[in-house]
Amino acid sequence: MKNQLCYSAIVVQDYKVHYSFKRKPLSKSLNPMGNFYKFVHQQKQIQKFLEAYFLTDGKPKVEDEICFDTQPSKITITKIDENYIRSKAEQELYKVEEDFKRIKNKIKKL
């Protein structure tokens, strides 16, 4: 599974950005579940980075390549859906994530 190309998407404000990246190679010292969690962690890192990046630098263009220093390859923008509206389930999940962030920040201040 060398250089497996992965596709994902992130919603920022009113647009959905589809992107691709190369998955980090599987670790021989981890079992399948460990490699799965490693991949999930990589995706979450990329999504947090891209959300912050797009909020500060603005909307990307298709075929833009973005470098993220902890990733083995560039992140390539493949498609942008304008005026994206989250589904009911996506909106509920987004609200829960925002509430969690708010509570986490309150706890940090204590």
Gaussian input, Z-matrix of N, CA and C with variables (Angstrom, degrees):
# hf/3-21g

backbone

0 1
 N
 C     1     B1
 C     2     B2     1     A1
 N     3     B3     2     A2     1     D1
 C     4     B4     3     A3     2     D2
 C     5     B5     4     A4     3     D3
 N     6     B6     5     A5     4     D4
 C     7     B7     6     A6     5     D5
 C     8     B8     7     A7     6     D6
 N     9     B9     8     A8     7     D7
 C    10    B10     9     A9     8     D8
 C    11    B11    10    A10     9     D9
 N    12    B12    11    A11    10    D10
 C    13    B13    12    A12    11    D11
 C    14    B14    13    A13    12    D12
 N    15    B15    14    A14    13    D13
 C    16    B16    15    A15    14    D14
 C    17    B17    16    A16    15    D15
 N    18    B18    17    A17    16    D16
 C    19    B19    18    A18    17    D17
 C    20    B20    19    A19    18    D18
 N    21    B21    20    A20    19    D19
 C    22    B22    21    A21    20    D20
 C    23    B23    22    A22    21    D21
 N    24    B24    23    A23    22    D22
 C    25    B25    24    A24    23    D23
 C    26    B26    25    A25    24    D24
 N    27    B27    26    A26    25    D25
 C    28    B28    27    A27    26    D26
 C    29    B29    28    A28    27    D27
 N    30    B30    29    A29    28    D28
 C    31    B31    30    A30    29    D29
 C    32    B32    31    A31    30    D30
 N    33    B33    32    A32    31    D31
 C    34    B34    33    A33    32    D32
 C    35    B35    34    A34    33    D33
 N    36    B36    35    A35    34    D34
 C    37    B37    36    A36    35    D35
 C    38    B38    37    A37    36    D36
 N    39    B39    38    A38    37    D37
 C    40    B40    39    A39    38    D38
 C    41    B41    40    A40    39    D39
 N    42    B42    41    A41    40    D40
 C    43    B43    42    A42    41    D41
 C    44    B44    43    A43    42    D42
 N    45    B45    44    A44    43    D43
 C    46    B46    45    A45    44    D44
 C    47    B47    46    A46    45    D45
 N    48    B48    47    A47    46    D46
 C    49    B49    48    A48    47    D47
 C    50    B50    49    A49    48    D48
 N    51    B51    50    A50    49    D49
 C    52    B52    51    A51    50    D50
 C    53    B53    52    A52    51    D51
 N    54    B54    53    A53    52    D52
 C    55    B55    54    A54    53    D53
 C    56    B56    55    A55    54    D54
 N    57    B57    56    A56    55    D55
 C    58    B58    57    A57    56    D56
 C    59    B59    58    A58    57    D57
 N    60    B60    59    A59    58    D58
 C    61    B61    60    A60    59    D59
 C    62    B62    61    A61    60    D60
 N    63    B63    62    A62    61    D61
 C    64    B64    63    A63    62    D62
 C    65    B65    64    A64    63    D63
 N    66    B66    65    A65    64    D64
 C    67    B67    66    A66    65    D65
 C    68    B68    67    A67    66    D66
 N    69    B69    68    A68    67    D67
 C    70    B70    69    A69    68    D68
 C    71    B71    70    A70    69    D69
 N    72    B72    71    A71    70    D70
 C    73    B73    72    A72    71    D71
 C    74    B74    73    A73    72    D72
 N    75    B75    74    A74    73    D73
 C    76    B76    75    A75    74    D74
 C    77    B77    76    A76    75    D75
 N    78    B78    77    A77    76    D76
 C    79    B79    78    A78    77    D77
 C    80    B80    79    A79    78    D78
 N    81    B81    80    A80    79    D79
 C    82    B82    81    A81    80    D80
 C    83    B83    82    A82    81    D81
 N    84    B84    83    A83    82    D82
 C    85    B85    84    A84    83    D83
 C    86    B86    85    A85    84    D84
 N    87    B87    86    A86    85    D85
 C    88    B88    87    A87    86    D86
 C    89    B89    88    A88    87    D87
 N    90    B90    89    A89    88    D88
 C    91    B91    90    A90    89    D89
 C    92    B92    91    A91    90    D90
 N    93    B93    92    A92    91    D91
 C    94    B94    93    A93    92    D92
 C    95    B95    94    A94    93    D93
 N    96    B96    95    A95    94    D94
 C    97    B97    96    A96    95    D95
 C    98    B98    97    A97    96    D96
 N    99    B99    98    A98    97    D97
 C   100   B100    99    A99    98    D98
 C   101   B101   100   A100    99    D99
 N   102   B102   101   A101   100   D100
 C   103   B103   102   A102   101   D101
 C   104   B104   103   A103   102   D102
 N   105   B105   104   A104   103   D103
 C   106   B106   105   A105   104   D104
 C   107   B107   106   A106   105   D105
 N   108   B108   107   A107   106   D106
 C   109   B109   108   A108   107   D107
 C   110   B110   109   A109   108   D108
 N   111   B111   110   A110   109   D109
 C   112   B112   111   A111   110   D110
 C   113   B113   112   A112   111   D111
 N   114   B114   113   A113   112   D112
 C   115   B115   114   A114   113   D113
 C   116   B116   115   A115   114   D114
 N   117   B117   116   A116   115   D115
 C   118   B118   117   A117   116   D116
 C   119   B119   118   A118   117   D117
 N   120   B120   119   A119   118   D118
 C   121   B121   120   A120   119   D119
 C   122   B122   121   A121   120   D120
 N   123   B123   122   A122   121   D121
 C   124   B124   123   A123   122   D122
 C   125   B125   124   A124   123   D123
 N   126   B126   125   A125   124   D124
 C   127   B127   126   A126   125   D125
 C   128   B128   127   A127   126   D126
 N   129   B129   128   A128   127   D127
 C   130   B130   129   A129   128   D128
 C   131   B131   130   A130   129   D129
 N   132   B132   131   A131   130   D130
 C   133   B133   132   A132   131   D131
 C   134   B134   133   A133   132   D132
 N   135   B135   134   A134   133   D133
 C   136   B136   135   A135   134   D134
 C   137   B137   136   A136   135   D135
 N   138   B138   137   A137   136   D136
 C   139   B139   138   A138   137   D137
 C   140   B140   139   A139   138   D138
 N   141   B141   140   A140   139   D139
 C   142   B142   141   A141   140   D140
 C   143   B143   142   A142   141   D141
 N   144   B144   143   A143   142   D142
 C   145   B145   144   A144   143   D143
 C   146   B146   145   A145   144   D144
 N   147   B147   146   A146   145   D145
 C   148   B148   147   A147   146   D146
 C   149   B149   148   A148   147   D147
 N   150   B150   149   A149   148   D148
 C   151   B151   150   A150   149   D149
 C   152   B152   151   A151   150   D150
 N   153   B153   152   A152   151   D151
 C   154   B154   153   A153   152   D152
 C   155   B155   154   A154   153   D153
 N   156   B156   155   A155   154   D154
 C   157   B157   156   A156   155   D155
 C   158   B158   157   A157   156   D156
 N   159   B159   158   A158   157   D157
 C   160   B160   159   A159   158   D158
 C   161   B161   160   A160   159   D159
 N   162   B162   161   A161   160   D160
 C   163   B163   162   A162   161   D161
 C   164   B164   163   A163   162   D162
 N   165   B165   164   A164   163   D163
 C   166   B166   165   A165   164   D164
 C   167   B167   166   A166   165   D165
 N   168   B168   167   A167   166   D166
 C   169   B169   168   A168   167   D167
 C   170   B170   169   A169   168   D168
 N   171   B171   170   A170   169   D169
 C   172   B172   171   A171   170   D170
 C   173   B173   172   A172   171   D171
 N   174   B174   173   A173   172   D172
 C   175   B175   174   A174   173   D173
 C   176   B176   175   A175   174   D174
 N   177   B177   176   A176   175   D175
 C   178   B178   177   A177   176   D176
 C   179   B179   178   A178   177   D177
 N   180   B180   179   A179   178   D178
 C   181   B181   180   A180   179   D179
 C   182   B182   181   A181   180   D180
 N   183   B183   182   A182   181   D181
 C   184   B184   183   A183   182   D182
 C   185   B185   184   A184   183   D183
 N   186   B186   185   A185   184   D184
 C   187   B187   186   A186   185   D185
 C   188   B188   187   A187   186   D186
 N   189   B189   188   A188   187   D187
 C   190   B190   189   A189   188   D188
 C   191   B191   190   A190   189   D189
 N   192   B192   191   A191   190   D190
 C   193   B193   192   A192   191   D191
 C   194   B194   193   A193   192   D192
 N   195   B195   194   A194   193   D193
 C   196   B196   195   A195   194   D194
 C   197   B197   196   A196   195   D195
 N   198   B198   197   A197   196   D196
 C   199   B199   198   A198   197   D197
 C   200   B200   199   A199   198   D198
 N   201   B201   200   A200   199   D199
 C   202   B202   201   A201   200   D200
 C   203   B203   202   A202   201   D201
 N   204   B204   203   A203   202   D202
 C   205   B205   204   A204   203   D203
 C   206   B206   205   A205   204   D204
 N   207   B207   206   A206   205   D205
 C   208   B208   207   A207   206   D206
 C   209   B209   208   A208   207   D207
 N   210   B210   209   A209   208   D208
 C   211   B211   210   A210   209   D209
 C   212   B212   211   A211   210   D210
 N   213   B213   212   A212   211   D211
 C   214   B214   213   A213   212   D212
 C   215   B215   214   A214   213   D213
 N   216   B216   215   A215   214   D214
 C   217   B217   216   A216   215   D215
 C   218   B218   217   A217   216   D216
 N   219   B219   218   A218   217   D217
 C   220   B220   219   A219   218   D218
 C   221   B221   220   A220   219   D219
 N   222   B222   221   A221   220   D220
 C   223   B223   222   A222   221   D221
 C   224   B224   223   A223   222   D222
 N   225   B225   224   A224   223   D223
 C   226   B226   225   A225   224   D224
 C   227   B227   226   A226   225   D225
 N   228   B228   227   A227   226   D226
 C   229   B229   228   A228   227   D227
 C   230   B230   229   A229   228   D228
 N   231   B231   230   A230   229   D229
 C   232   B232   231   A231   230   D230
 C   233   B233   232   A232   231   D231
 N   234   B234   233   A233   232   D232
 C   235   B235   234   A234   233   D233
 C   236   B236   235   A235   234   D234
 N   237   B237   236   A236   235   D235
 C   238   B238   237   A237   236   D236
 C   239   B239   238   A238   237   D237
 N   240   B240   239   A239   238   D238
 C   241   B241   240   A240   239   D239
 C   242   B242   241   A241   240   D240
 N   243   B243   242   A242   241   D241
 C   244   B244   243   A243   242   D242
 C   245   B245   244   A244   243   D243
 N   246   B246   245   A245   244   D244
 C   247   B247   246   A246   245   D245
 C   248   B248   247   A247   246   D246
 N   249   B249   248   A248   247   D247
 C   250   B250   249   A249   248   D248
 C   251   B251   250   A250   249   D249
 N   252   B252   251   A251   250   D250
 C   253   B253   252   A252   251   D251
 C   254   B254   253   A253   252   D252
 N   255   B255   254   A254   253   D253
 C   256   B256   255   A255   254   D254
 C   257   B257   256   A256   255   D255
 N   258   B258   257   A257   256   D256
 C   259   B259   258   A258   257   D257
 C   260   B260   259   A259   258   D258
 N   261   B261   260   A260   259   D259
 C   262   B262   261   A261   260   D260
 C   263   B263   262   A262   261   D261
 N   264   B264   263   A263   262   D262
 C   265   B265   264   A264   263   D263
 C   266   B266   265   A265   264   D264
 N   267   B267   266   A266   265   D265
 C   268   B268   267   A267   266   D266
 C   269   B269   268   A268   267   D267
 N   270   B270   269   A269   268   D268
 C   271   B271   270   A270   269   D269
 C   272   B272   271   A271   270   D270
 N   273   B273   272   A272   271   D271
 C   274   B274   273   A273   272   D272
 C   275   B275   274   A274   273   D273
 N   276   B276   275   A275   274   D274
 C   277   B277   276   A276   275   D275
 C   278   B278   277   A277   276   D276
 N   279   B279   278   A278   277   D277
 C   280   B280   279   A279   278   D278
 C   281   B281   280   A280   279   D279
 N   282   B282   281   A281   280   D280
 C   283   B283   282   A282   281   D281
 C   284   B284   283   A283   282   D282
 N   285   B285   284   A284   283   D283
 C   286   B286   285   A285   284   D284
 C   287   B287   286   A286   285   D285
 N   288   B288   287   A287   286   D286
 C   289   B289   288   A288   287   D287
 C   290   B290   289   A289   288   D288
 N   291   B291   290   A290   289   D289
 C   292   B292   291   A291   290   D290
 C   293   B293   292   A292   291   D291
 N   294   B294   293   A293   292   D292
 C   295   B295   294   A294   293   D293
 C   296   B296   295   A295   294   D294
 N   297   B297   296   A296   295   D295
 C   298   B298   297   A297   296   D296
 C   299   B299   298   A298   297   D297
 N   300   B300   299   A299   298   D298
 C   301   B301   300   A300   299   D299
 C   302   B302   301   A301   300   D300
 N   303   B303   302   A302   301   D301
 C   304   B304   303   A303   302   D302
 C   305   B305   304   A304   303   D303
 N   306   B306   305   A305   304   D304
 C   307   B307   306   A306   305   D305
 C   308   B308   307   A307   306   D306
 N   309   B309   308   A308   307   D307
 C   310   B310   309   A309   308   D308
 C   311   B311   310   A310   309   D309
 N   312   B312   311   A311   310   D310
 C   313   B313   312   A312   311   D311
 C   314   B314   313   A313   312   D312
 N   315   B315   314   A314   313   D313
 C   316   B316   315   A315   314   D314
 C   317   B317   316   A316   315   D315
 N   318   B318   317   A317   316   D316
 C   319   B319   318   A318   317   D317
 C   320   B320   319   A319   318   D318
 N   321   B321   320   A320   319   D319
 C   322   B322   321   A321   320   D320
 C   323   B323   322   A322   321   D321
 N   324   B324   323   A323   322   D322
 C   325   B325   324   A324   323   D323
 C   326   B326   325   A325   324   D324
 N   327   B327   326   A326   325   D325
 C   328   B328   327   A327   326   D326
 C   329   B329   328   A328   327   D327

   B1=1.4488
   B2=1.5280
   B3=1.3120
   B4=1.4562
   B5=1.5147
   B6=1.3292
   B7=1.4617
   B8=1.5262
   B9=1.3013
   B10=1.4553
   B11=1.5325
   B12=1.3249
   B13=1.4563
   B14=1.5204
   B15=1.3315
   B16=1.4574
   B17=1.5133
   B18=1.3166
   B19=1.4586
   B20=1.5202
   B21=1.3311
   B22=1.4517
   B23=1.5254
   B24=1.3265
   B25=1.4634
   B26=1.5238
   B27=1.3124
   B28=1.4596
   B29=1.5217
   B30=1.3243
   B31=1.4596
   B32=1.5160
   B33=1.3233
   B34=1.4595
   B35=1.5319
   B36=1.3284
   B37=1.4656
   B38=1.5251
   B39=1.3328
   B40=1.4691
   B41=1.5338
   B42=1.3098
   B43=1.4608
   B44=1.5280
   B45=1.3241
   B46=1.4648
   B47=1.5184
   B48=1.3204
   B49=1.4548
   B50=1.5304
   B51=1.3269
   B52=1.4631
   B53=1.5295
   B54=1.3250
   B55=1.4617
   B56=1.5158
   B57=1.3138
   B58=1.4691
   B59=1.5305
   B60=1.3115
   B61=1.4653
   B62=1.5155
   B63=1.3147
   B64=1.4620
   B65=1.5173
   B66=1.3058
   B67=1.4586
   B68=1.5183
   B69=1.3312
   B70=1.4582
   B71=1.5215
   B72=1.3358
   B73=1.4747
   B74=1.5252
   B75=1.3288
   B76=1.4599
   B77=1.5207
   B78=1.2999
   B79=1.4586
   B80=1.5271
   B81=1.3067
   B82=1.4598
   B83=1.5281
   B84=1.3358
   B85=1.4610
   B86=1.5312
   B87=1.3470
   B88=1.4633
   B89=1.5261
   B90=1.3182
   B91=1.4596
   B92=1.5385
   B93=1.3350
   B94=1.4671
   B95=1.5359
   B96=1.3334
   B97=1.4718
   B98=1.5273
   B99=1.3119
   B100=1.4590
   B101=1.5137
   B102=1.3318
   B103=1.4617
   B104=1.5259
   B105=1.3398
   B106=1.4598
   B107=1.5310
   B108=1.3309
   B109=1.4664
   B110=1.5276
   B111=1.3168
   B112=1.4680
   B113=1.5328
   B114=1.3344
   B115=1.4638
   B116=1.5257
   B117=1.3366
   B118=1.4657
   B119=1.5288
   B120=1.3199
   B121=1.4654
   B122=1.5319
   B123=1.3375
   B124=1.4651
   B125=1.5253
   B126=1.3306
   B127=1.4605
   B128=1.5209
   B129=1.3267
   B130=1.4631
   B131=1.5234
   B132=1.3253
   B133=1.4634
   B134=1.5239
   B135=1.3172
   B136=1.4619
   B137=1.5248
   B138=1.3309
   B139=1.4608
   B140=1.5269
   B141=1.3263
   B142=1.4687
   B143=1.5251
   B144=1.3223
   B145=1.4532
   B146=1.5248
   B147=1.3406
   B148=1.4652
   B149=1.5214
   B150=1.3230
   B151=1.4669
   B152=1.5219
   B153=1.3178
   B154=1.4624
   B155=1.5295
   B156=1.3102
   B157=1.4671
   B158=1.5227
   B159=1.3431
   B160=1.4665
   B161=1.5245
   B162=1.3295
   B163=1.4658
   B164=1.5262
   B165=1.3215
   B166=1.4663
   B167=1.5213
   B168=1.3324
   B169=1.4676
   B170=1.5203
   B171=1.3263
   B172=1.4573
   B173=1.5101
   B174=1.3195
   B175=1.4626
   B176=1.5252
   B177=1.3274
   B178=1.4718
   B179=1.5252
   B180=1.3085
   B181=1.4603
   B182=1.5214
   B183=1.3193
   B184=1.4609
   B185=1.5269
   B186=1.3208
   B187=1.4587
   B188=1.5314
   B189=1.3376
   B190=1.4653
   B191=1.5243
   B192=1.3266
   B193=1.4571
   B194=1.5200
   B195=1.3119
   B196=1.4588
   B197=1.5178
   B198=1.3154
   B199=1.4642
   B200=1.5195
   B201=1.3023
   B202=1.4638
   B203=1.5151
   B204=1.3108
   B205=1.4698
   B206=1.5277
   B207=1.3246
   B208=1.4615
   B209=1.5286
   B210=1.3183
   B211=1.4604
   B212=1.5234
   B213=1.3282
   B214=1.4610
   B215=1.5310
   B216=1.3158
   B217=1.4592
   B218=1.5187
   B219=1.3140
   B220=1.4597
   B221=1.5251
   B222=1.3155
   B223=1.4561
   B224=1.5210
   B225=1.3313
   B226=1.4565
   B227=1.5266
   B228=1.3246
   B229=1.4661
   B230=1.5277
   B231=1.3293
   B232=1.4644
   B233=1.5256
   B234=1.3283
   B235=1.4607
   B236=1.5232
   B237=1.3352
   B238=1.4648
   B239=1.5249
   B240=1.3263
   B241=1.4629
   B242=1.5267
   B243=1.3175
   B244=1.4681
   B245=1.5267
   B246=1.3194
   B247=1.4713
   B248=1.5268
   B249=1.3106
   B250=1.4660
   B251=1.5234
   B252=1.3114
   B253=1.4625
   B254=1.5167
   B255=1.3276
   B256=1.4672
   B257=1.5248
   B258=1.3286
   B259=1.4688
   B260=1.5244
   B261=1.3127
   B262=1.4600
   B263=1.5298
   B264=1.3238
   B265=1.4745
   B266=1.5297
   B267=1.3386
   B268=1.4718
   B269=1.5185
   B270=1.3323
   B271=1.4617
   B272=1.5263
   B273=1.3361
   B274=1.4644
   B275=1.5230
   B276=1.3355
   B277=1.4610
   B278=1.5269
   B279=1.3241
   B280=1.4661
   B281=1.5276
   B282=1.3339
   B283=1.4666
   B284=1.5308
   B285=1.3301
   B286=1.4692
   B287=1.5329
   B288=1.3322
   B289=1.4700
   B290=1.5254
   B291=1.3245
   B292=1.4720
   B293=1.5225
   B294=1.3351
   B295=1.4645
   B296=1.5239
   B297=1.3233
   B298=1.4615
   B299=1.5313
   B300=1.3423
   B301=1.4670
   B302=1.5217
   B303=1.3389
   B304=1.4605
   B305=1.5323
   B306=1.3305
   B307=1.4688
   B308=1.5229
   B309=1.3338
   B310=1.4654
   B311=1.5318
   B312=1.3394
   B313=1.4599
   B314=1.5197
   B315=1.3279
   B316=1.4717
   B317=1.5155
   B318=1.3349
   B319=1.4623
   B320=1.5223
   B321=1.3312
   B322=1.4621
   B323=1.5245
   B324=1.3351
   B325=1.4665
   B326=1.5246
   B327=1.3331
   B328=1.4665
   B329=1.4550
   A1=108.74
   A2=117.26
   A3=121.29
   A4=110.71
   A5=116.00
   A6=122.59
   A7=113.67
   A8=116.50
   A9=120.47
   A10=108.73
   A11=116.87
   A12=122.42
   A13=109.04
   A14=117.05
   A15=122.65
   A16=109.73
   A17=115.58
   A18=121.75
   A19=108.80
   A20=115.76
   A21=120.92
   A22=108.34
   A23=116.31
   A24=120.46
   A25=109.20
   A26=115.00
   A27=121.90
   A28=108.51
   A29=116.03
   A30=121.19
   A31=107.80
   A32=115.62
   A33=121.78
   A34=106.78
   A35=115.56
   A36=121.99
   A37=110.31
   A38=118.69
   A39=120.32
   A40=112.56
   A41=117.42
   A42=120.34
   A43=110.33
   A44=114.18
   A45=121.01
   A46=107.67
   A47=116.05
   A48=122.23
   A49=109.02
   A50=116.05
   A51=122.28
   A52=107.21
   A53=116.19
   A54=119.66
   A55=110.48
   A56=114.84
   A57=120.54
   A58=108.75
   A59=114.57
   A60=121.22
   A61=108.23
   A62=115.93
   A63=120.35
   A64=108.86
   A65=114.92
   A66=121.24
   A67=109.71
   A68=116.05
   A69=119.74
   A70=108.74
   A71=117.19
   A72=119.38
   A73=111.65
   A74=115.09
   A75=120.16
   A76=109.90
   A77=115.34
   A78=121.08
   A79=109.03
   A80=116.19
   A81=120.05
   A82=111.43
   A83=116.83
   A84=119.50
   A85=112.60
   A86=117.59
   A87=120.96
   A88=110.55
   A89=115.35
   A90=119.71
   A91=108.01
   A92=119.57
   A93=120.87
   A94=114.09
   A95=117.32
   A96=119.29
   A97=110.94
   A98=117.28
   A99=120.96
   A100=110.97
   A101=117.18
   A102=121.09
   A103=111.12
   A104=117.14
   A105=121.05
   A106=110.02
   A107=117.54
   A108=120.90
   A109=111.67
   A110=116.09
   A111=120.36
   A112=110.00
   A113=116.98
   A114=121.67
   A115=111.26
   A116=117.25
   A117=121.36
   A118=109.65
   A119=116.56
   A120=120.89
   A121=110.29
   A122=116.90
   A123=120.78
   A124=110.08
   A125=117.85
   A126=120.88
   A127=111.96
   A128=116.80
   A129=120.26
   A130=111.04
   A131=117.13
   A132=120.65
   A133=110.64
   A134=115.95
   A135=120.86
   A136=110.36
   A137=117.43
   A138=120.08
   A139=112.16
   A140=117.64
   A141=120.24
   A142=110.63
   A143=116.26
   A144=120.78
   A145=110.89
   A146=117.07
   A147=120.63
   A148=111.85
   A149=117.64
   A150=120.10
   A151=110.25
   A152=117.42
   A153=120.92
   A154=110.88
   A155=116.62
   A156=122.05
   A157=111.06
   A158=116.97
   A159=120.44
   A160=111.79
   A161=117.26
   A162=119.75
   A163=111.56
   A164=117.66
   A165=120.06
   A166=112.93
   A167=117.43
   A168=120.70
   A169=114.44
   A170=118.19
   A171=120.74
   A172=113.42
   A173=114.32
   A174=122.07
   A175=110.89
   A176=116.93
   A177=120.18
   A178=111.20
   A179=115.61
   A180=122.50
   A181=108.03
   A182=116.26
   A183=120.84
   A184=108.41
   A185=116.04
   A186=126.42
   A187=113.93
   A188=117.91
   A189=119.81
   A190=108.01
   A191=116.14
   A192=121.10
   A193=108.00
   A194=116.01
   A195=121.73
   A196=108.04
   A197=116.29
   A198=121.39
   A199=109.54
   A200=115.32
   A201=122.35
   A202=105.41
   A203=116.88
   A204=121.79
   A205=115.96
   A206=118.94
   A207=118.89
   A208=112.56
   A209=117.51
   A210=121.15
   A211=110.37
   A212=117.05
   A213=120.26
   A214=113.93
   A215=117.78
   A216=119.72
   A217=110.44
   A218=114.95
   A219=120.34
   A220=109.63
   A221=114.83
   A222=121.68
   A223=105.88
   A224=117.45
   A225=121.96
   A226=109.55
   A227=116.27
   A228=121.63
   A229=107.66
   A230=117.18
   A231=120.71
   A232=113.32
   A233=117.32
   A234=120.16
   A235=109.18
   A236=117.05
   A237=121.82
   A238=108.37
   A239=116.51
   A240=122.11
   A241=108.04
   A242=116.12
   A243=121.32
   A244=110.10
   A245=116.97
   A246=123.78
   A247=112.24
   A248=115.67
   A249=121.61
   A250=109.97
   A251=115.86
   A252=121.53
   A253=107.47
   A254=115.76
   A255=120.17
   A256=110.16
   A257=115.57
   A258=120.08
   A259=108.30
   A260=116.43
   A261=120.32
   A262=110.89
   A263=116.71
   A264=120.87
   A265=110.97
   A266=117.01
   A267=120.30
   A268=110.87
   A269=116.83
   A270=120.84
   A271=110.92
   A272=116.54
   A273=119.83
   A274=110.93
   A275=117.15
   A276=121.00
   A277=110.51
   A278=117.72
   A279=122.12
   A280=110.32
   A281=116.89
   A282=120.96
   A283=110.73
   A284=116.48
   A285=120.61
   A286=109.90
   A287=117.43
   A288=121.00
   A289=110.82
   A290=117.31
   A291=120.58
   A292=110.81
   A293=117.82
   A294=121.10
   A295=110.61
   A296=116.25
   A297=120.74
   A298=110.67
   A299=117.36
   A300=120.83
   A301=111.07
   A302=116.01
   A303=120.74
   A304=110.40
   A305=117.04
   A306=121.37
   A307=110.70
   A308=116.92
   A309=121.62
   A310=110.58
   A311=117.28
   A312=120.54
   A313=111.77
   A314=117.89
   A315=120.97
   A316=110.18
   A317=116.78
   A318=121.20
   A319=110.22
   A320=117.42
   A321=121.12
   A322=111.53
   A323=116.35
   A324=120.54
   A325=112.30
   A326=117.06
   A327=120.63
   A328=110.77
   D1=57.93
   D2=179.97
   D3=-83.42
   D4=133.45
   D5=175.31
   D6=49.18
   D7=48.34
   D8=178.96
   D9=-70.31
   D10=126.95
   D11=-179.77
   D12=-84.75
   D13=128.62
   D14=-179.28
   D15=-116.53
   D16=148.65
   D17=178.93
   D18=-120.79
   D19=140.68
   D20=179.23
   D21=-152.99
   D22=-179.40
   D23=179.61
   D24=-149.30
   D25=157.75
   D26=177.41
   D27=-141.31
   D28=141.55
   D29=177.91
   D30=-99.89
   D31=125.67
   D32=177.81
   D33=-129.98
   D34=122.95
   D35=-177.10
   D36=52.70
   D37=-112.89
   D38=-176.36
   D39=-114.61
   D40=26.48
   D41=176.82
   D42=-140.90
   D43=152.94
   D44=179.92
   D45=-113.89
   D46=125.58
   D47=-177.54
   D48=-106.55
   D49=121.80
   D50=175.40
   D51=-96.02
   D52=138.09
   D53=-177.38
   D54=-145.17
   D55=164.06
   D56=176.60
   D57=-128.62
   D58=155.02
   D59=177.39
   D60=-156.37
   D61=160.42
   D62=176.99
   D63=-89.61
   D64=130.48
   D65=179.86
   D66=-70.80
   D67=142.28
   D68=174.72
   D69=-63.53
   D70=145.98
   D71=-179.01
   D72=-61.95
   D73=152.51
   D74=177.74
   D75=-65.46
   D76=143.21
   D77=178.21
   D78=-88.65
   D79=130.66
   D80=179.14
   D81=-72.27
   D82=-20.46
   D83=-178.06
   D84=-87.09
   D85=-6.39
   D86=179.48
   D87=-105.87
   D88=149.69
   D89=173.82
   D90=-81.03
   D91=176.38
   D92=-177.95
   D93=-55.97
   D94=-39.58
   D95=178.68
   D96=-66.90
   D97=-38.14
   D98=177.86
   D99=-63.04
   D100=-42.52
   D101=177.40
   D102=-66.20
   D103=-36.16
   D104=176.61
   D105=-62.15
   D106=-48.03
   D107=179.75
   D108=-64.56
   D109=-34.55
   D110=176.24
   D111=-62.36
   D112=-43.01
   D113=179.14
   D114=-66.10
   D115=-43.19
   D116=178.73
   D117=-60.98
   D118=-42.01
   D119=178.22
   D120=-61.95
   D121=-41.73
   D122=178.57
   D123=-61.08
   D124=-44.75
   D125=179.76
   D126=-62.49
   D127=-43.78
   D128=-179.92
   D129=-63.60
   D130=-40.18
   D131=177.04
   D132=-59.69
   D133=-46.54
   D134=-178.84
   D135=-62.97
   D136=-44.23
   D137=-178.54
   D138=-64.75
   D139=-42.43
   D140=177.25
   D141=-62.74
   D142=-43.32
   D143=179.25
   D144=-61.98
   D145=-48.23
   D146=-177.77
   D147=-64.20
   D148=-40.68
   D149=179.14
   D150=-60.11
   D151=-47.81
   D152=178.82
   D153=-64.88
   D154=-40.10
   D155=-179.60
   D156=-62.18
   D157=-46.93
   D158=-177.89
   D159=-70.08
   D160=-33.41
   D161=178.92
   D162=-68.38
   D163=-32.47
   D164=179.87
   D165=-90.23
   D166=-39.95
   D167=-175.30
   D168=-98.12
   D169=-5.07
   D170=178.74
   D171=91.30
   D172=-179.75
   D173=-176.02
   D174=-68.21
   D175=134.29
   D176=179.26
   D177=-79.91
   D178=177.37
   D179=175.43
   D180=-116.66
   D181=154.89
   D182=177.87
   D183=-61.22
   D184=140.09
   D185=-178.47
   D186=75.68
   D187=6.08
   D188=171.79
   D189=-64.58
   D190=143.19
   D191=175.26
   D192=-114.56
   D193=127.54
   D194=-176.42
   D195=-117.30
   D196=131.28
   D197=178.90
   D198=-94.89
   D199=134.39
   D200=176.36
   D201=-129.09
   D202=115.63
   D203=-167.59
   D204=-59.38
   D205=-21.82
   D206=-179.94
   D207=-92.33
   D208=2.94
   D209=-178.48
   D210=-107.46
   D211=149.38
   D212=-176.55
   D213=-74.70
   D214=-13.47
   D215=-178.18
   D216=-145.71
   D217=174.33
   D218=177.38
   D219=-76.22
   D220=153.66
   D221=175.53
   D222=-97.48
   D223=125.41
   D224=-175.64
   D225=-110.46
   D226=127.90
   D227=177.28
   D228=-77.50
   D229=125.03
   D230=-176.57
   D231=-106.34
   D232=-27.70
   D233=-176.70
   D234=-163.13
   D235=149.86
   D236=176.07
   D237=-131.49
   D238=123.91
   D239=175.58
   D240=-97.01
   D241=112.79
   D242=179.99
   D243=-77.19
   D244=154.72
   D245=176.26
   D246=49.81
   D247=45.43
   D248=-177.99
   D249=-75.50
   D250=133.60
   D251=177.24
   D252=-115.67
   D253=124.88
   D254=-179.63
   D255=-66.68
   D256=146.01
   D257=173.78
   D258=-70.55
   D259=170.42
   D260=-178.87
   D261=-59.55
   D262=-44.39
   D263=179.78
   D264=-64.76
   D265=-42.37
   D266=178.09
   D267=-62.78
   D268=-39.52
   D269=-179.52
   D270=-66.10
   D271=-41.10
   D272=178.36
   D273=-64.66
   D274=-43.24
   D275=178.20
   D276=-63.11
   D277=-42.30
   D278=178.29
   D279=-60.28
   D280=-43.00
   D281=-180.00
   D282=-63.03
   D283=-42.85
   D284=178.95
   D285=-62.67
   D286=-43.36
   D287=179.53
   D288=-62.79
   D289=-41.06
   D290=178.83
   D291=-66.46
   D292=-40.89
   D293=176.66
   D294=-62.26
   D295=-41.48
   D296=178.58
   D297=-61.84
   D298=-44.40
   D299=178.37
   D300=-60.87
   D301=-41.73
   D302=-179.27
   D303=-63.58
   D304=-45.84
   D305=179.42
   D306=-64.64
   D307=-42.04
   D308=179.24
   D309=-60.21
   D310=-41.31
   D311=178.86
   D312=-67.55
   D313=-35.21
   D314=176.69
   D315=-64.48
   D316=-41.91
   D317=-179.23
   D318=-65.10
   D319=-39.24
   D320=179.54
   D321=-61.72
   D322=-33.70
   D323=-178.23
   D324=-73.01
   D325=-19.57
   D326=-179.77
   D327=-73.72

